[in-house]
Amino acid sequence: MRTSWSLAPLVEQRAREHPERTLAMVAERSWTYGEVDGRASALAAALSEFGVGVGDRLAVNVPNAVEWVISLLAAAKLGAVVVPINPRLNIHELRFQLRHAEASAVITVEKHDGVDYLHVFEELLGELPDLQYIITVGEQDTWYDDRIFQFDALIAANRDRELVRPAAYDENADLAVLYTSGTMGKPKGVRLSHRAVLENAAHTGDVLAVTSEDRLMPLVPFFNIMGFSVMAGALNVGATLVLQPSFEAAGALTLIEQERVTVLYGVPTMFHLLMREDTFNPKRVQSLRTGVIAGSAVAEDLVRRVRKWCDVLVAYGLTETGPTVTITRFDDDEERRTGTVGRALPGVEVMAADLITGALHGPEAVGEIAVRGPGLMHGYLRMPSETAKVHTEGFFLTGDLGIIDEDGYVKIIGRRQETISRGGHQIYPGEVEDRLRSHPAVDDVCVIGVPNDVLGELVCACVVPIEGAVITGREIKLFAQDTMAGYKVPDIVRFFDEFPLTGSGKVRRKELSRAIALEHTASYPTGHAQ
């Protein structure tokens, strides 16, 4: 019987009971629970000497690797809070997040994707008064600044140092502050407790029937809530993590095959890329038992295609909800397995809020999805007014539009902020995208609104064709006319080899919208649709 949802005692118990069980596989090197817990204790002792303690924030700027797990556990042992950082952020974005989080130390990879992060953080040391120490993951071990330390050397030097722990671990204390991607505005720091993350991961794992025998592979990065939750879910049951530092389809397929991965997690784009890879073959991934597709809109056709080689479930959630809100089940009928994001996890309530009055209402009507449950965030860090805006009657307002049927199954039709207003009609991009994805030559699609003086907005379909397919904008429009109401048919069609993506694999809609709007304004007179 579980007595606590605190991470540190949970993993220490796993390490005591099964010290030789593999926790992580990275680049053909295995790490056991005993090894990782021991290194985390040494790192925690070192951080404690630096003054890091209960409630202090430790930024982690590392790709998916065992150092990420060690850093998380070290922070948990001290009652400190991790702040996951996207290694692809530029220096201005880094500066904002570190200053806003008031991080006292950072653990960072030395170099990643051609960026010298040691140099970047050396510059930031002088600009951020809260930031006192830099711990680098890499080969270099000599600096002229006594506030910079090498990760492995620091652990080695503190193996015998006694760790001074908090008087008690509080499962309701913050475990992490994860920043939203900022695709629709300035990033916000989401405060999630130990219990919120671990209980949510446990319930999600129960649906997937995950056990200590499973080998879990998150294609998404740990700085993303989905990847972070997979890490927590593995630690919760004593399973093994198979890690690829950064997603790359060919390498991911090799890892799945070589390490006999059983559960795969990713966003739709990643599953698309796996199947588009020249070396893809269902026989290579036959070890997969199940998986989860989540993180952005999931086309029904994609679910069907993936289920031919992996019995995936579709989930829905947000950073603010810890993350999973709903998930399909293995015994759902075909329509619900492919056409919905499932029903709520145990203990989670899902309702829809009226788009005009804000009142919570019953099933079968479009509304803003509202969530209540133990996985909800404590709030946005240092943003009380923003936190208040997204709560009503104890429910968190997700900003997603959806329909809930009488049995509690949810269908997401788009983001409220992405709704297109064309000639007095409200158009939900997700609905149009689902229809267009059913075209045999369409691999992916993103529907956006383009400003127009006459109609308010025009509907623009941004299309990635299947490799080798030849298709025109006229064909897309004719296909749309046969499958949807006239006002939903795209006014503009643009073709792309690929979409601009965030580090988490989501389409950068604002970037896409700006590019299309500039092109359209330059190419067509005001008030005239293409």
N, C-alpha and C positions, 0 to 999 in steps of 0.2 A: 504494500500500500504506500503510495507516494505521500510524503509529508511536506514537501516543499517544491516550489517551482524555481528555485535559485540555481543558476547554472554551475557555479563553482563546486558546491557539494555533490551535485549530480554527476559531473564528470569525474571528480575524485573517487566517487563510489565505483564508477565504471572502471577506472584505472586500478583500483584495489582488487576488484573481483576478477577482471580479465586483463591484466597488464600486457599480455602478449597479443591481444586482439588488434588487428590492423585498423587504425583510425583513418589514415590517408595514404593514397598512392599518388606520387608526384614524380613524373619523369623517371619511371621505373624504380623509384626508391620508395620503400614502404616505411611508414611511421606508426608505431604502436601507441595504444592509449597510455601505457606506462611512460614511454619516451616523451610524448607530447605533454602530459601532465607534469612530468618532472621539469621539462624545459620551461613550461609556463610558470611554475613555482619560482624558478630561478629568476626569470624575467620580472615577475611580480616583486621579488625581493629587491631587485635593482631599482625598479620604478619607485618602490617605497622609499628607498634611500634618496631618490630625487625629489621626494615630497608629494608624490602622486598618491592620493588616498580616496576615501569615500566621496563620491559625487564629482570628483575631478574628471576631466574629459581627455581621452587619449585618441588622437586622430590616427587612422590607419590608411596609408596610401600604398597598398600592395596589391598586385594581381592575385588571382586565386592560387594560393600556395599554402603550405603547412604553416608558414610564418603568420598568416592571417589567423589561423585557428589558435596558435600559441598566444598571439597578442590578445585575442578576445578572452581567452581563459585567464591570462595574467590580469587583465583589467577586472574580470569578474571576481578573482580571488581578493582583490583590494577593495571591492565595492565601487570601483571607478566605472566610467561610462565610455564606450567606444564610439567614435565618430567615423564611420566609413567614408572614405574619399574616393572619388572617381579619378583614376590616374590620367584620364584624358582631359581633365580640366586645365584651362590655361591659368596663368599666374594671377590674373584678376579674379577669376572664380575661386581659386584656391584661397586667395587673401580674404575674400568675403566669407567663405565658409569657416575658415580657421578663426577669424576675428569674431564672427557671430557666435561660434560655438565656445569661444574662450578656451581653446585647447591648450593645455599646459605642456604637452609633449606630442611628438609625432613619430610614428614608425613608418618609414618610407623606403620603397625600392630605390636603389641608386639611379638606375636608368631604366626607362621603359618607352618603347616605340620611338626611340631616338631622342627622348627628352632627358636631360641631365637634372634629375630631381634633387640631387645633393646640392647643386648650384642654386636651384630655385629656392630650396628651403633655407640655405645659408642667407640668401637675400631677405627672406621673410623673417628670419630671426631678429633682424634689426628693426623691423617695422611693427611686429606684433608683441606687445609687452607681456601678454599671457604666455606666449610660447617660449619655453625655457630650454627644452632639450630636443635633439634630433637623434633618432636611432635608425641607422641605415641597414638595409638588407642588400648585401652585395659583397664584393671582394675587398674593397679599399678599407684599410684599418688604421690609417694615420692621418690626423688632421691638426691644424693649428688652432682649433677652437676647442676649449675644454667642455663644451656643451654638446658635442657630437660624438656618438658612440656607435660601434659596429654591433649588430644584433647578436651574432654567434659569440663574439668575444665577450659581450656583456653577460650573456647567459653562462658562459664558461667560468667567468670570474665570480659569479654569485651562486654557484651550485650548492655551496656549503653554508650560505648565509641563511639564518633563520628568518622565516617569513612572519611578519607581524600582521595578523588578520584582523578584520573588523570584529567587534564584540558579537555581532550577529549579522546574518545575511537576510536582507529584506526582499522577498520575492516581488513586492510592488514597487521597488526602487527602479530607476532607469537602468536598463542594460545598454541601450544604444540610442543615439540621435542620428537618424538617417535623413539626409536631405533629399527632397523631391527633385525630380530631374529638371524642373523649371521649363518644361516644354510649353506651358501656358502662362508663364510669368516668373517672378523671382523665386528661387528655391526656398523652401521652408524646412526647418529642422524638426523632424517628427520624433517625439519622445516616446519610446516604447519600453515597457517594463520587462523584467525577467519573465514574469508570469504570462504577460501578453504574448511574447514570442514563443516561449516553450509550450504553453498549453495549446496555442494555435497550431504549432508544428506537430504536436502529439496527435491532435484530432485529425489533421490532414494525413499524417502517417497511418492512422488507424483506417481511414478510408482506403488508402493504398495498400494496406496490410503489410507495411514495412516492418522488418525485424532486424535483429543483429546480423543475420546472414546476408542481408542485402548489400549491394554495392551501388551507391548513389552518385550520379554524375550531374552536377548543375552546369549547364551550358552558359548560364547567366552569371555575371560577376557577383562577388560577395558584397560589394557596396550597394547592390540593388536588393530590395527587400525579399525578392524571390530567392536569390542566391543565399542571402543571409538566413532565411528560414530553412532552406535545405540543410545548411550547415548545422543549425540548431536541431533539426529533425534527426540527423545522423547521430549527433551527440546524445540525444534523448534516448535512443534505443541501443546505442553501442554499435551502429552500423559503420561501414567503410565509405569514405569519400574518395572518389576518383577525380582528380583535378587537372584541368588544362588551364594554364595561366591566363590566356585570352582565347576566346572562341575563334576557331578556324575549322571549317567543315571537314577537310580531309584528315586533319590531325585528330578531330573528335571521333571520326569513324574508326580510326586506328586504335584509339584508346578504348572505345566501346568493345571492339573485337578482342584486343589483347588482354584487357583487364576484366572481361566478362561482366560488364556493367549490367545491372538488373533493373534499375529505375532511372529514367532520364527526364530532366526538367529543362524547359526552355520556352522562349517566346515564339510566336508563329514564324517569324522571319528565319529563325535558326533551323526549324524543322524544314522549311522550304529549302534552305541552303544545303542541308544534309542530303535531301533527295535530288537536288540539282548537281551534286558532286559527281564527277565522272566515275569515281570508284565506288559509288553507292551500290550495294547489293543487299537485299534482305537477309541473305545467309550470313553476312558479316555482322549483323546486329541481332542474331537469333537468341543471344543471351538475355535480351531485354524482356522483362516480365510486364512492365507497365511504365507509365510516365505521366507527366503533367504538361499541358500546353496552357499558358496563361500570359498575362502581362500586356496584352493588347487584343483587339478584335480577332476572333478565331473563325475563319470561314468554315462552313459545313463541309465543303469539298476537301479542305485540308485535313480535317479530322478523319474523314473516310479514307483518304490516301494513307495517312500515317497509321491508321488502325490495321492496315493490311500487313504491317511488319512490327507494330508495337501497340499493345492494348491500352492506349493513352486515355486519360481522363482530362476534361476541360475544367479549369478553375477560374474563379474571379476574385479579385481582391485589390487592395491598395496598400501603400506604405502605412497609411493611417489606421488600417484595420488589422495589421499584424501578421501576415497579409490576408490569408484565405477567408473569404466570406461564404462563398458557395463553391460546390464542386459536384460534377456528375458522379454517378455510382456505377459499378460494374454491372449491376442488375437492372439498370435503366433500359427502357426500350430504345430502339434505334433513333427515333425522332428526338428524344431528349438527350441521348448521348452526343448527337452531332449538332443539334439546333438550339441548345441552351447551355448555360454555364452551371447547370445543376441547381441543387438546393442547399440551404444553409448547413453549416457545421453545427454539431451539438452546442447548445448554449448561445447561439447567435440568432438574433431576430433580424429579419429583412422586411422592409415595407417600402412603399413608394409615396413620395410627397407630391401633392398637386403642384403643377407648374405655375399656377396663378396664386392660389391661396396659401400654399405651403403646408396645408393640412395633410396628415397621413391618411391614406385611403386603402381600400381593399384591392383585390386582384383584377387583372384583365384591363387595366387602363395604363396608358403611358404616364410615367412620373419619374421624379428624381429618386434614385435608389438611396434609401436611408438604412443605416446599420446600427445595431446596438448589441454589445456583447463584451466578453472579457478581454478580447484582443485589441480593443480600441486604444488609441494613443492617449497619453496623459495630456497632450496638447502640443501646439507648435512652440518650440523653444523661443522664449522672449517675444512672443507675438500673441498676447492675450486677445486682442481685438479680432485677429484672423481666426483664432481658435473659436471664439464666440460665434463668428459668422457661419461656421459649418456645423453647428449643433442646434437641434431643436427637439424638445421633449426627451432629452437623453439619447437621441439618435444622432449619428454622424451623417451629414449630407455629403454623398460621394461626388456629386457633380456629374454622375453618369445617369443617362436616361435608360429606362428599361421597363419591361412588363413582367409581372409576376403572375403565374397561373394559380388556379385554385389549390394545387398541390404544393405550391411553394417553389416551383421551378422558375428560374429567372432567365430572361433573354435581354441582353444588353443591345441597345440600338444606337448608342453614340454618347459623346460628351455633351453636356448642356451648352458649354461655351462654343462647341463646334457646330451647333445647329445652324443650318443655312436658312435665311429668310428671303425667299424669292417671290416677288409679286404678291405678298400677303400669305403665302404658303410656308409652313414650317417643314423643313426637309431634314431628316436625320441621316447623316453621312453613312453610318453603319449599315442602314437598311439598303441604301443604294450600292454600297460596296459589296454586300453579300450577294446581291443579284448579279453584279458585273463579274464577280469572281467565278460564277458558274459558266462563263463563256469559256469554251475549250482552249482558246489561245491566250487567256489571261492568267498570268502567274500570281500577280498581286495588284492591288489597286488601293488608292487613297483618294477620297472625295473631299474637296474643300470648297469654300465659298470665295468668290472673287467680287470685290465691290463693283457696283454698277449704279449709275445715277437714275436709271429708269425703273429697274426691278428691285433695287436694293442690293441684291447679290445674284451672281450667276453660279450655276453648278459646274464645277470643273472636275473631271475624272482624270487623275494621274495614274497611268497604267504601266506596269512592268509586264511585257509579253513573255510567254513561255519561250525559252531559248529556241531559235530557229523558226519561230512562227512569224508569219507575215500578216499584219492586220492594220486597218486604217481607222481613223477617227469616225468616219461615216459608218463603218461596220459596227463599231461600239454603240453609236447612237441608234442605229436601226435595231440592234439587239435589245437596247434599253426600252425602245418604244414598244416592243412586243412583250415586255415583262414588267413594266411599271407605269404608273400614272404619268401623263404628259409633262406635268410641271416638275417631275423628278428627273427627267431625261437630261443628261449632261449637255450644257450649252457649249462647253469647251472640253476637248480631249487632248491630253499631252502624254507622250510616251517617254519612258525613262529606262535606262539599263538597270538602275537600282535607285532606291530612295535614300536620302540622307537620314542617318540613324543616330540615336543617342547611344551612349555606352551600354545601355541596357537592351538595345535592339528595338526601341520604339521609333516610329517615324517622326522626324522633326517637322511637324505640321506647320509651325510658324515660319520656318525657313522655306518650306515648299510654297506656302501661301504668298510670302513676300516675293519670291522669284516669279511665280505665275502672275501676280498682280502687276509687277513692274513690266513684265513682257506684254501683258494684255493691254496695259495703259499705253505702251509705246506703239503697239501694232494696230490697235483698233480705236476709232474715234469714240469719245464718251457717249454712252447711251446705245451703242450698237453691239449686239452679241455676235460671236463668231458663227 
